[in-house]
């Protein structure tokens, strides 16, 4: 079970103001239950196909300087932070 204190702690770490923690407790609990179902899924018999590439087939890394200041291109830049859109 997820506690109110854990939701408050995570919200504080993410710098999110939450008014009603009870709504989020139920949502997080449902996510954890779903992860438990995924953990119990039998995947041992599944074959994982890996497409290996030799190093000769990979491109050479080259440093290409960016001419403009990237920070000036950001729309929601404030002091030393970039503001992301609100999550609903």
Residue pairs with C-beta under 8 A, 6 or more apart in sequence:
1 29
2 25
2 28
2 29
2 32
3 25
4 21
4 22
4 25
7 18
7 21
7 24
7 25
7 28
8 18
8 21
11 17
11 18
11 21
11 24
18 24
71 77
74 82
76 82
76 83
76 84
77 83
